[in-house]
């Protein structure tokens, strides 16, 4: 029996920064955010982040519960639950997460650290780099 394709969770994001949008600064959100355009700055969230295939994100740091990347990210990503890199993803930075999925075709230049205690993850806390 063929598998039924699950609905695109990114299509159900609470907020979307459109393809023609360019934004810089600090983004903080609790539910979900979809980036289709360009973003530069820092992202701190307790929700889900979706970065579409044509999106370009340059961030000092991205911290969220879950991050799905289809576009280009320059910067470090931390996710308490999971990071998913879709086939069109290009990530130039380190990732830190409890679960990681990397599709064929992904460009990933960086290091990976697995979180051992996802319950202790606090996206708004300052993390020391030792």
The first five atom37 places (N, CA, C, CB, O) and aatype in JSON, in Angstrom:
{
  "aatype": [20, 20, 20, 20, 20, 20, 20, 20, 20, 20, 20, 20, 20, 20, 20, 20, 20, 20, 20, 20, 20, 20, 20, 20, 20, 20, 20, 20, 20, 20, 20, 20, 20, 20, 20, 20, 20, 20, 20, 20, 20, 20, 20, 20, 20, 20, 20, 20, 20, 20, 20, 20, 20, 20, 20, 20, 20, 20, 20, 20, 20, 20, 20, 20, 20, 20, 20, 20, 20, 20, 20, 20, 20, 20, 20, 20, 20, 20, 20, 20, 20, 20, 20, 20, 20, 20, 20, 20, 20, 20, 20, 20, 20, 20, 20, 20, 20, 20, 20, 20, 20, 20, 20, 20, 20, 20, 20, 20, 20, 20, 20, 20, 20, 20, 20, 20, 20, 20, 20, 20, 20, 20, 20, 20, 20, 20, 20, 20, 20, 20],
  "atom_mask": [
    [1, 1, 1, 1, 1],
    [1, 1, 1, 1, 1],
    [1, 1, 1, 1, 1],
    [1, 1, 1, 1, 1],
    [1, 1, 1, 1, 1],
    [1, 1, 1, 1, 1],
    [1, 1, 1, 1, 1],
    [1, 1, 1, 1, 1],
    [1, 1, 1, 1, 1],
    [1, 1, 1, 1, 1],
    [1, 1, 1, 1, 1],
    [1, 1, 1, 1, 1],
    [1, 1, 1, 1, 1],
    [1, 1, 1, 1, 1],
    [1, 1, 1, 1, 1],
    [1, 1, 1, 1, 1],
    [1, 1, 1, 1, 1],
    [1, 1, 1, 1, 1],
    [1, 1, 1, 1, 1],
    [1, 1, 1, 1, 1],
    [1, 1, 1, 1, 1],
    [1, 1, 1, 1, 1],
    [1, 1, 1, 1, 1],
    [1, 1, 1, 1, 1],
    [1, 1, 1, 1, 1],
    [1, 1, 1, 1, 1],
    [1, 1, 1, 1, 1],
    [1, 1, 1, 1, 1],
    [1, 1, 1, 1, 1],
    [1, 1, 1, 1, 1],
    [1, 1, 1, 1, 1],
    [1, 1, 1, 1, 1],
    [1, 1, 1, 1, 1],
    [1, 1, 1, 1, 1],
    [1, 1, 1, 1, 1],
    [1, 1, 1, 1, 1],
    [1, 1, 1, 1, 1],
    [1, 1, 1, 1, 1],
    [1, 1, 1, 1, 1],
    [1, 1, 1, 1, 1],
    [1, 1, 1, 1, 1],
    [1, 1, 1, 1, 1],
    [1, 1, 1, 1, 1],
    [1, 1, 1, 1, 1],
    [1, 1, 1, 1, 1],
    [1, 1, 1, 1, 1],
    [1, 1, 1, 1, 1],
    [1, 1, 1, 1, 1],
    [1, 1, 1, 1, 1],
    [1, 1, 1, 1, 1],
    [1, 1, 1, 1, 1],
    [1, 1, 1, 1, 1],
    [1, 1, 1, 1, 1],
    [1, 1, 1, 1, 1],
    [1, 1, 1, 1, 1],
    [1, 1, 1, 1, 1],
    [1, 1, 1, 1, 1],
    [1, 1, 1, 1, 1],
    [1, 1, 1, 1, 1],
    [1, 1, 1, 1, 1],
    [1, 1, 1, 1, 1],
    [1, 1, 1, 1, 1],
    [1, 1, 1, 1, 1],
    [1, 1, 1, 1, 1],
    [1, 1, 1, 1, 1],
    [1, 1, 1, 1, 1],
    [1, 1, 1, 1, 1],
    [1, 1, 1, 1, 1],
    [1, 1, 1, 1, 1],
    [1, 1, 1, 1, 1],
    [1, 1, 1, 1, 1],
    [1, 1, 1, 1, 1],
    [1, 1, 1, 1, 1],
    [1, 1, 1, 1, 1],
    [1, 1, 1, 1, 1],
    [1, 1, 1, 1, 1],
    [1, 1, 1, 1, 1],
    [1, 1, 1, 1, 1],
    [1, 1, 1, 1, 1],
    [1, 1, 1, 1, 1],
    [1, 1, 1, 1, 1],
    [1, 1, 1, 1, 1],
    [1, 1, 1, 1, 1],
    [1, 1, 1, 1, 1],
    [1, 1, 1, 1, 1],
    [1, 1, 1, 1, 1],
    [1, 1, 1, 1, 1],
    [1, 1, 1, 1, 1],
    [1, 1, 1, 1, 1],
    [1, 1, 1, 1, 1],
    [1, 1, 1, 1, 1],
    [1, 1, 1, 1, 1],
    [1, 1, 1, 1, 1],
    [1, 1, 1, 1, 1],
    [1, 1, 1, 1, 1],
    [1, 1, 1, 1, 1],
    [1, 1, 1, 1, 1],
    [1, 1, 1, 1, 1],
    [1, 1, 1, 1, 1],
    [1, 1, 1, 1, 1],
    [1, 1, 1, 1, 1],
    [1, 1, 1, 1, 1],
    [1, 1, 1, 1, 1],
    [1, 1, 1, 1, 1],
    [1, 1, 1, 1, 1],
    [1, 1, 1, 1, 1],
    [1, 1, 1, 1, 1],
    [1, 1, 1, 1, 1],
    [1, 1, 1, 1, 1],
    [1, 1, 1, 1, 1],
    [1, 1, 1, 1, 1],
    [1, 1, 1, 1, 1],
    [1, 1, 1, 1, 1],
    [1, 1, 1, 1, 1],
    [1, 1, 1, 1, 1],
    [1, 1, 1, 1, 1],
    [1, 1, 1, 1, 1],
    [1, 1, 1, 1, 1],
    [1, 1, 1, 1, 1],
    [1, 1, 1, 1, 1],
    [1, 1, 1, 1, 1],
    [1, 1, 1, 1, 1],
    [1, 1, 1, 1, 1],
    [1, 1, 1, 1, 1],
    [1, 1, 1, 1, 1],
    [1, 1, 1, 1, 1],
    [1, 1, 1, 1, 1],
    [1, 1, 1, 1, 1],
    [1, 1, 1, 1, 1],
    [1, 1, 1, 1, 1]
  ],
  "atom_positions": [
    [[0.84, -1.17, 0.0], [0.0, 0.0, 0.0], [0.89, 1.24, 0.0], [-0.96, 0.0, 1.22], [1.78, 1.34, 0.85]],
    [[0.68, 2.19, -0.92], [1.53, 3.38, -0.97], [1.28, 4.28, 0.23], [1.27, 4.16, -2.27], [0.17, 4.38, 0.76]],
    [[2.36, 4.93, 0.64], [2.25, 5.88, 1.76], [1.54, 7.13, 1.29], [3.65, 6.23, 2.34], [1.75, 7.6, 0.17]],
    [[0.7, 7.66, 2.16], [0.06, 8.94, 1.85], [1.01, 10.04, 2.3], [-1.34, 9.07, 2.56], [1.59, 9.97, 3.38]],
    [[1.14, 11.03, 1.48], [2.04, 12.13, 1.79], [1.37, 13.03, 2.84], [2.39, 12.94, 0.51], [0.23, 13.45, 2.7]],
    [[2.14, 13.3, 3.88], [1.63, 14.18, 4.94], [1.53, 15.6, 4.4], [2.56, 14.14, 6.19], [2.3, 15.98, 3.52]],
    [[0.58, 16.39, 4.91], [0.48, 17.78, 4.46], [1.75, 18.54, 4.81], [-0.75, 18.47, 5.08], [2.38, 18.27, 5.83]],
    [[2.11, 19.48, 3.96], [3.31, 20.28, 4.17], [3.13, 21.12, 5.43], [3.61, 21.18, 2.94], [2.34, 22.07, 5.45]],
    [[3.88, 20.77, 6.47], [3.75, 21.48, 7.75], [4.14, 22.94, 7.61], [4.61, 20.81, 8.81], [3.59, 23.8, 8.29]],
    [[5.09, 23.22, 6.71], [5.52, 24.61, 6.52], [4.38, 25.46, 5.97], [6.72, 24.68, 5.58], [4.32, 26.66, 6.26]],
    [[3.49, 24.87, 5.18], [2.36, 25.62, 4.63], [1.42, 26.08, 5.73], [1.6, 24.77, 3.6], [0.62, 27.0, 5.54]],
    [[1.5, 25.43, 6.89], [0.62, 25.76, 8.01], [1.28, 26.68, 9.03], [0.16, 24.49, 8.69], [0.77, 26.83, 10.14]],
    [[2.39, 27.29, 8.68], [3.1, 28.19, 9.6], [2.2, 29.36, 10.01], [4.41, 28.71, 8.96], [1.44, 29.88, 9.19]],
    [[2.31, 29.75, 11.27], [1.49, 30.84, 11.8], [1.82, 32.18, 11.13], [1.67, 30.96, 13.3], [0.93, 33.0, 10.9]],
    [[3.1, 32.39, 10.83], [3.55, 33.65, 10.23], [4.49, 33.34, 9.07], [4.25, 34.55, 11.28], [5.28, 32.41, 9.14]],
    [[4.4, 34.13, 8.0], [5.27, 33.95, 6.85], [5.91, 35.27, 6.47], [4.49, 33.36, 5.66], [5.22, 36.29, 6.33]],
    [[7.23, 35.26, 6.29], [7.93, 36.39, 5.69], [8.01, 36.06, 4.22], [9.37, 36.64, 6.35], [8.74, 35.14, 3.84]],
    [[7.29, 36.78, 3.38], [7.13, 36.46, 1.96], [8.4, 36.52, 1.15], [6.15, 37.38, 1.37], [9.44, 37.0, 1.62]],
    [[8.31, 36.01, -0.07], [9.46, 35.91, -0.97], [10.07, 37.27, -1.29], [9.05, 35.22, -2.26], [11.28, 37.36, -1.51]],
    [[9.28, 38.31, -1.32], [9.79, 39.66, -1.62], [10.21, 40.42, -0.36], [8.73, 40.46, -2.37], [10.57, 41.59, -0.44]],
    [[10.18, 39.75, 0.79], [10.49, 40.4, 2.06], [11.98, 40.3, 2.37], [9.68, 39.78, 3.19], [12.6, 39.26, 2.18]],
    [[12.53, 41.39, 2.85], [13.91, 41.43, 3.33], [13.84, 42.04, 4.73], [14.87, 42.26, 2.36], [13.31, 43.13, 4.9]],
    [[14.38, 41.34, 5.71], [14.24, 41.76, 7.1], [15.56, 41.56, 7.81], [13.1, 40.98, 7.81], [16.26, 40.57, 7.57]],
    [[15.91, 42.5, 8.7], [17.1, 42.31, 9.53], [16.78, 42.71, 10.95], [18.3, 43.13, 8.98], [15.97, 43.61, 11.19]],
    [[17.42, 42.03, 11.9], [17.17, 42.29, 13.31], [17.11, 41.0, 14.09], [15.89, 43.07, 13.5], [17.73, 40.0, 13.72]],
    [[16.36, 41.02, 15.17], [16.18, 39.83, 16.01], [14.73, 39.39, 15.92], [16.58, 40.11, 17.49], [13.81, 40.17, 16.18]],
    [[14.52, 38.13, 15.55], [13.17, 37.56, 15.49], [12.96, 36.68, 16.71], [12.95, 36.75, 14.18], [13.77, 35.8, 17.0]],
    [[11.86, 36.91, 17.41], [11.46, 36.04, 18.53], [10.02, 35.65, 18.29], [11.64, 36.76, 19.93], [9.17, 36.49, 18.02]],
    [[9.75, 34.34, 18.39], [8.38, 33.88, 18.21], [8.15, 32.6, 19.0], [8.07, 33.66, 16.72], [9.1, 31.91, 19.38]],
    [[6.85, 32.29, 19.23], [6.5, 31.12, 20.03], [5.87, 30.0, 19.22], [5.58, 31.51, 21.13], [5.98, 28.84, 19.62]],
    [[5.21, 30.29, 18.12], [4.47, 29.26, 17.38], [5.3, 28.74, 16.22], [3.14, 29.81, 16.87], [6.11, 27.82, 16.4]],
    [[5.13, 29.29, 15.04], [5.89, 28.85, 13.87], [6.08, 30.01, 12.91], [5.18, 27.67, 13.17], [5.26, 30.92, 12.83]],
    [[7.19, 29.96, 12.18], [7.53, 31.01, 11.23], [8.1, 30.37, 9.97], [8.54, 32.02, 11.84], [8.89, 29.43, 10.04]],
    [[7.68, 30.89, 8.84], [8.18, 30.44, 7.55], [8.87, 31.62, 6.89], [7.03, 29.88, 6.64], [8.28, 32.69, 6.75]],
    [[10.13, 31.44, 6.47], [10.88, 32.48, 5.78], [10.98, 32.1, 4.31], [12.3, 32.69, 6.4], [11.5, 31.04, 3.97]],
    [[10.47, 32.97, 3.45], [10.53, 32.74, 2.01], [11.46, 33.74, 1.33], [9.14, 32.83, 1.39], [11.86, 33.53, 0.19]],
    [[11.81, 34.81, 2.03], [12.65, 35.87, 1.47], [14.04, 35.86, 2.07], [12.01, 37.22, 1.68], [14.68, 34.82, 2.18]],
    [[14.5, 37.06, 2.47], [15.84, 37.21, 3.03], [15.75, 37.71, 4.47], [16.69, 38.19, 2.18], [14.92, 38.56, 4.8]],
    [[16.62, 37.15, 5.31], [16.68, 37.56, 6.71], [18.14, 37.65, 7.13], [15.89, 36.58, 7.62], [18.96, 36.82, 6.75]],
    [[18.44, 38.68, 7.93], [19.78, 38.82, 8.49], [19.63, 39.23, 9.95], [20.63, 39.86, 7.7], [18.91, 40.17, 10.26]],
    [[20.32, 38.52, 10.85], [20.24, 38.86, 12.26], [20.33, 37.65, 13.14], [18.98, 39.61, 12.55], [21.23, 36.83, 13.0]],
    [[19.36, 37.54, 14.07], [19.34, 36.45, 15.04], [17.91, 35.97, 15.22], [19.95, 36.91, 16.4], [16.97, 36.77, 15.19]],
    [[17.74, 34.66, 15.41], [16.41, 34.09, 15.6], [16.41, 33.31, 16.91], [15.99, 33.18, 14.4], [17.25, 32.44, 17.12]],
    [[15.44, 33.64, 17.79], [15.26, 32.94, 19.06], [13.79, 32.57, 19.16], [15.72, 33.84, 20.28], [12.92, 33.43, 19.16]],
    [[13.53, 31.26, 19.25], [12.12, 30.84, 19.2], [11.87, 29.6, 20.04], [11.71, 30.57, 17.77], [12.76, 28.78, 20.25]],
    [[10.64, 29.49, 20.52], [10.21, 28.27, 21.18], [9.33, 27.45, 20.25], [9.46, 28.59, 22.49], [8.73, 26.46, 20.66]],
    [[9.25, 27.86, 19.0], [8.41, 27.18, 18.01], [9.23, 26.59, 16.88], [7.39, 28.13, 17.45], [10.43, 26.35, 17.0]],
    [[8.54, 26.37, 15.75], [9.14, 25.75, 14.56], [9.51, 26.82, 13.55], [8.17, 24.72, 13.92], [8.8, 27.81, 13.38]],
    [[10.65, 26.61, 12.89], [11.13, 27.52, 11.86], [11.28, 26.75, 10.56], [12.46, 28.18, 12.26], [11.87, 25.67, 10.53]],
    [[10.73, 27.31, 9.47], [10.85, 26.74, 8.13], [11.55, 27.76, 7.24], [9.44, 26.35, 7.54], [11.15, 28.92, 7.18]],
    [[12.59, 27.32, 6.56], [13.32, 28.19, 5.64], [13.14, 27.59, 4.25], [14.85, 28.33, 6.04], [13.7, 26.53, 3.95]],
    [[12.38, 28.27, 3.41], [12.05, 27.77, 2.07], [13.26, 27.7, 1.15], [10.99, 28.64, 1.44], [14.31, 28.27, 1.44]],
    [[13.1, 26.99, 0.04], [14.18, 26.71, -0.91], [14.83, 27.97, -1.47], [13.66, 25.89, -2.05], [16.04, 27.98, -1.69]],
    [[14.07, 29.03, -1.69], [14.63, 30.26, -2.26], [15.05, 31.27, -1.2], [13.63, 30.9, -3.19], [15.55, 32.35, -1.54]],
    [[14.86, 30.95, 0.06], [15.19, 31.88, 1.15], [16.69, 31.91, 1.41], [14.44, 31.48, 2.44], [17.4, 30.92, 1.21]],
    [[17.16, 33.08, 1.86], [18.56, 33.26, 2.24], [18.57, 33.85, 3.64], [19.34, 34.18, 1.21], [18.05, 34.94, 3.87]],
    [[19.18, 33.12, 4.58], [19.24, 33.56, 5.97], [20.7, 33.67, 6.39], [18.47, 32.57, 6.91], [21.47, 32.71, 6.28]],
    [[21.08, 34.85, 6.87], [22.41, 35.07, 7.42], [22.18, 35.42, 8.88], [23.21, 36.2, 6.65], [21.66, 36.49, 9.19]],
    [[22.59, 34.52, 9.77], [22.27, 34.71, 11.18], [23.48, 34.4, 12.05], [21.08, 33.82, 11.59], [24.2, 33.42, 11.82]],
    [[23.69, 35.23, 13.04], [24.72, 34.9, 14.02], [24.36, 33.59, 14.7], [24.88, 36.04, 15.07], [25.22, 32.75, 14.96]],
    [[23.06, 33.44, 14.98], [22.59, 32.23, 15.65], [21.11, 32.07, 15.4], [22.89, 32.29, 17.18], [20.34, 33.04, 15.39]],
    [[20.71, 30.82, 15.18], [19.3, 30.46, 15.09], [19.05, 29.44, 16.19], [18.92, 29.88, 13.66], [19.72, 28.41, 16.25]],
    [[18.08, 29.73, 17.06], [17.7, 28.8, 18.12], [16.19, 28.64, 18.07], [18.17, 29.3, 19.55], [15.45, 29.61, 18.15]],
    [[15.75, 27.39, 17.93], [14.31, 27.1, 17.86], [14.08, 25.67, 18.33], [13.75, 27.31, 16.42], [15.04, 24.91, 18.53]],
    [[12.83, 25.3, 18.49], [12.51, 23.93, 18.86], [12.79, 22.98, 17.7], [11.05, 23.83, 19.3], [13.35, 21.9, 17.89]],
    [[12.39, 23.39, 16.5], [12.55, 22.57, 15.3], [12.87, 23.49, 14.13], [11.27, 21.72, 15.02], [12.27, 24.56, 13.99]],
    [[13.84, 23.07, 13.28], [14.22, 23.89, 12.13], [14.26, 23.0, 10.89], [15.61, 24.57, 12.37], [14.92, 21.97, 10.87]],
    [[13.54, 23.42, 9.85], [13.57, 22.75, 8.56], [14.17, 23.72, 7.56], [12.13, 22.27, 8.11], [13.68, 24.84, 7.39]],
    [[15.25, 23.28, 6.88], [15.96, 24.17, 5.97], [15.87, 23.63, 4.54], [17.44, 24.32, 6.39], [16.24, 22.49, 4.26]],
    [[15.36, 24.48, 3.65], [15.33, 24.16, 2.23], [16.17, 25.15, 1.44], [13.9, 24.16, 1.72], [16.52, 24.9, 0.29]],
    [[16.5, 26.29, 2.06], [17.25, 27.35, 1.38], [18.68, 27.43, 1.88], [16.57, 28.68, 1.58], [19.27, 26.43, 2.27]],
    [[19.23, 28.64, 1.85], [20.62, 28.87, 2.24], [20.67, 29.52, 3.62], [21.34, 29.75, 1.2], [20.01, 30.52, 3.87]],
    [[21.48, 28.94, 4.5], [21.68, 29.49, 5.84], [23.18, 29.65, 6.06], [21.05, 28.57, 6.94], [23.96, 28.72, 5.88]],
    [[23.56, 30.86, 6.46], [24.94, 31.13, 6.87], [24.87, 31.5, 8.34], [25.62, 32.27, 6.0], [24.41, 32.59, 8.7]],
    [[25.33, 30.57, 9.2], [25.27, 30.8, 10.65], [24.97, 29.5, 11.36], [24.22, 31.85, 10.99], [24.65, 28.49, 10.75]],
    [[25.08, 29.55, 12.68], [24.88, 28.37, 13.51], [23.4, 28.15, 13.81], [25.66, 28.49, 14.82], [22.64, 29.1, 13.96]],
    [[23.01, 26.87, 13.87], [21.61, 26.5, 14.15], [21.58, 25.58, 15.36], [20.95, 25.8, 12.91], [22.34, 24.61, 15.43]],
    [[20.71, 25.89, 16.32], [20.45, 25.03, 17.47], [18.96, 24.74, 17.53], [20.95, 25.68, 18.8], [18.14, 25.64, 17.42]],
    [[18.62, 23.45, 17.7], [17.21, 23.07, 17.79], [17.05, 21.99, 18.85], [16.69, 22.56, 16.41], [17.74, 20.97, 18.82]],
    [[16.13, 22.2, 19.78], [15.91, 21.26, 20.88], [15.41, 19.91, 20.37], [14.92, 21.83, 21.87], [15.82, 18.87, 20.87]],
    [[14.52, 19.93, 19.38], [13.94, 18.68, 18.88], [14.69, 18.15, 17.67], [12.47, 18.9, 18.54], [15.28, 17.07, 17.72]],
    [[14.66, 18.91, 16.56], [15.25, 18.39, 15.34], [15.64, 19.48, 14.36], [14.3, 17.43, 14.68], [15.11, 20.59, 14.37]],
    [[16.61, 19.11, 13.51], [16.96, 19.91, 12.35], [16.8, 19.0, 11.15], [18.43, 20.51, 12.45], [17.32, 17.88, 11.12]],
    [[16.07, 19.49, 10.16], [15.89, 18.73, 8.92], [16.44, 19.56, 7.77], [14.4, 18.36, 8.68], [16.05, 20.71, 7.58]],
    [[17.36, 18.95, 6.99], [17.94, 19.6, 5.84], [17.36, 18.96, 4.59], [19.5, 19.5, 5.85], [17.62, 17.79, 4.31]],
    [[16.57, 19.72, 3.85], [15.92, 19.24, 2.63], [16.94, 19.2, 1.48], [14.71, 20.13, 2.25], [18.0, 19.81, 1.6]],
    [[16.65, 18.5, 0.38], [17.63, 18.35, -0.71], [18.19, 19.66, -1.27], [17.0, 17.6, -1.82], [19.3, 19.68, -1.8]],
    [[17.45, 20.76, -1.16], [17.89, 22.05, -1.7], [18.66, 22.89, -0.68], [16.69, 22.84, -2.19], [19.07, 24.01, -1.0]],
    [[18.87, 22.38, 0.52], [19.5, 23.14, 1.6], [20.99, 23.34, 1.38], [19.27, 22.46, 2.93], [21.7, 22.46, 0.89]],
    [[21.44, 24.54, 1.78], [22.86, 24.86, 1.82], [23.11, 25.51, 3.18], [23.3, 25.82, 0.62], [22.62, 26.6, 3.45]],
    [[23.86, 24.83, 4.02], [24.11, 25.32, 5.37], [25.6, 25.5, 5.57], [23.52, 24.36, 6.43], [26.38, 24.56, 5.42]],
    [[25.98, 26.72, 5.93], [27.37, 27.06, 6.18], [27.46, 27.51, 7.64], [27.89, 28.18, 5.2], [27.41, 28.7, 7.93]],
    [[27.6, 26.56, 8.54], [27.64, 26.85, 9.96], [27.47, 25.56, 10.74], [26.55, 27.86, 10.36], [27.23, 24.51, 10.16]],
    [[27.61, 25.66, 12.04], [27.5, 24.49, 12.91], [26.06, 24.25, 13.29], [28.36, 24.67, 14.17], [25.25, 25.18, 13.35]],
    [[25.73, 22.97, 13.56], [24.39, 22.63, 14.01], [24.48, 21.87, 15.33], [23.64, 21.78, 12.93], [25.43, 21.13, 15.58]],
    [[23.47, 22.08, 16.17], [23.38, 21.43, 17.47], [21.92, 21.05, 17.67], [23.91, 22.35, 18.64], [21.05, 21.92, 17.66]],
    [[21.64, 19.75, 17.85], [20.26, 19.29, 17.93], [20.17, 17.91, 18.56], [19.63, 19.27, 16.54], [21.18, 17.24, 18.74]],
    [[18.94, 17.49, 18.89], [18.72, 16.14, 19.41], [18.55, 15.13, 18.28], [17.48, 16.12, 20.33], [18.98, 13.99, 18.4]],
    [[17.93, 15.56, 17.17], [17.7, 14.68, 16.01], [18.09, 15.45, 14.76], [16.21, 14.2, 15.93], [17.83, 16.65, 14.64]],
    [[18.71, 14.74, 13.81], [19.18, 15.38, 12.59], [18.81, 14.51, 11.39], [20.7, 15.63, 12.65], [19.05, 13.3, 11.39]],
    [[18.24, 15.14, 10.37], [17.93, 14.45, 9.11], [18.55, 15.26, 7.98], [16.37, 14.28, 8.91], [18.26, 16.44, 7.82]],
    [[19.41, 14.59, 7.2], [20.08, 15.24, 6.07], [19.72, 14.48, 4.8], [21.64, 15.27, 6.28], [20.01, 13.3, 4.68]],
    [[19.07, 15.17, 3.86], [18.66, 14.55, 2.59], [19.84, 14.51, 1.62], [17.46, 15.33, 1.96], [20.82, 15.24, 1.79]],
    [[19.74, 13.66, 0.62], [20.72, 13.63, -0.45], [20.73, 14.98, -1.15], [20.42, 12.49, -1.46], [19.68, 15.59, -1.35]],
    [[21.92, 15.45, -1.52], [22.04, 16.7, -2.26], [22.3, 17.92, -1.4], [20.81, 16.93, -3.03], [22.55, 19.0, -1.93]],
    [[22.25, 17.78, -0.08], [22.47, 18.91, 0.82], [23.93, 19.34, 0.79], [22.04, 18.54, 2.27], [24.83, 18.51, 0.71]],
    [[24.16, 20.66, 0.85], [25.5, 21.19, 1.06], [25.57, 21.6, 2.53], [25.81, 22.42, 0.08], [24.81, 22.46, 2.97]],
    [[26.48, 20.97, 3.28], [26.62, 21.26, 4.71], [28.09, 21.4, 5.03], [25.96, 20.16, 5.58], [28.85, 20.43, 4.96]],
    [[28.49, 22.62, 5.39], [29.87, 22.89, 5.78], [29.86, 23.39, 7.21], [30.54, 23.92, 4.82], [29.55, 24.56, 7.46]],
    [[30.2, 22.51, 8.14], [30.2, 22.86, 9.55], [30.32, 21.62, 10.4], [28.93, 23.64, 9.91], [30.52, 20.52, 9.89]],
    [[30.2, 21.81, 11.68], [30.27, 20.7, 12.63], [28.88, 20.41, 13.18], [31.25, 21.03, 13.79], [27.98, 21.25, 13.11]],
    [[28.72, 19.21, 13.71], [27.43, 18.8, 14.27], [27.64, 18.31, 15.69], [26.78, 17.69, 13.41], [28.55, 17.53, 15.97]],
    [[26.79, 18.79, 16.61], [26.8, 18.33, 17.99], [25.39, 17.86, 18.34], [27.28, 19.46, 18.98], [24.41, 18.56, 18.08]],
    [[25.29, 16.67, 18.91], [23.99, 16.14, 19.28], [23.68, 16.51, 20.74], [23.95, 14.6, 19.09], [24.52, 16.34, 21.62]],
    [[22.46, 17.01, 20.98], [22.01, 17.37, 22.33], [21.59, 16.1, 23.05], [20.82, 18.4, 22.28], [20.81, 15.31, 22.53]],
    [[22.12, 15.91, 24.24], [21.78, 14.7, 25.02], [20.55, 14.9, 25.88], [22.96, 14.3, 25.9], [19.85, 13.94, 26.19]],
    [[20.27, 16.14, 26.27], [19.13, 16.42, 27.13], [18.26, 17.51, 26.51], [19.6, 16.84, 28.55], [18.36, 18.67, 26.89]],
    [[17.39, 17.14, 25.54], [16.56, 18.15, 24.88], [15.65, 18.91, 25.84], [15.73, 17.51, 23.81], [15.28, 20.05, 25.58]],
    [[15.27, 18.27, 26.97], [14.39, 18.94, 27.92], [15.08, 20.13, 28.58], [13.92, 17.95, 28.99], [14.42, 21.07, 29.03]],
    [[16.41, 20.09, 28.65], [17.16, 21.18, 29.26], [17.47, 22.32, 28.31], [18.43, 20.65, 29.83], [18.13, 23.28, 28.7]],
    [[17.02, 22.22, 27.07], [17.28, 23.24, 26.05], [16.41, 24.46, 26.28], [17.05, 22.67, 24.64], [15.18, 24.34, 26.38]],
    [[17.02, 25.63, 26.37], [16.3, 26.89, 26.53], [16.74, 27.84, 25.43], [16.54, 27.51, 27.94], [17.87, 28.34, 25.47]],
    [[15.89, 28.1, 24.43], [16.31, 28.91, 23.29], [16.69, 30.34, 23.62], [15.25, 28.92, 22.29], [17.45, 30.96, 22.87]],
    [[16.19, 30.88, 24.71], [16.47, 32.27, 25.03], [17.65, 32.43, 26.01], [15.24, 32.92, 25.61], [17.99, 33.55, 26.39]],
    [[18.26, 31.32, 26.41], [19.4, 31.37, 27.33], [20.68, 31.67, 26.58], [19.53, 30.06, 28.09], [20.83, 31.3, 25.41]],
    [[21.6, 32.34, 27.23], [22.91, 32.61, 26.65], [23.76, 31.35, 26.83], [23.6, 33.86, 27.31], [23.86, 30.8, 27.92]],
    [[24.37, 30.91, 25.72], [25.18, 29.69, 25.77], [26.65, 30.08, 25.68], [24.8, 28.71, 24.63], [27.05, 30.81, 24.78]],
    [[27.45, 29.58, 26.64], [28.88, 29.85, 26.64], [29.55, 28.99, 25.6], [29.49, 29.61, 28.02], [29.22, 27.81, 25.45]],
    [[30.5, 29.56, 24.88], [31.32, 28.81, 23.93], [32.65, 28.56, 24.59], [31.49, 29.57, 22.55], [33.49, 29.46, 24.66]],
    [[32.87, 27.35, 25.09], [34.11, 27.02, 25.78], [35.08, 26.35, 24.88], [33.85, 26.15, 26.97], [36.19, 26.01, 25.3]]
  ]
}
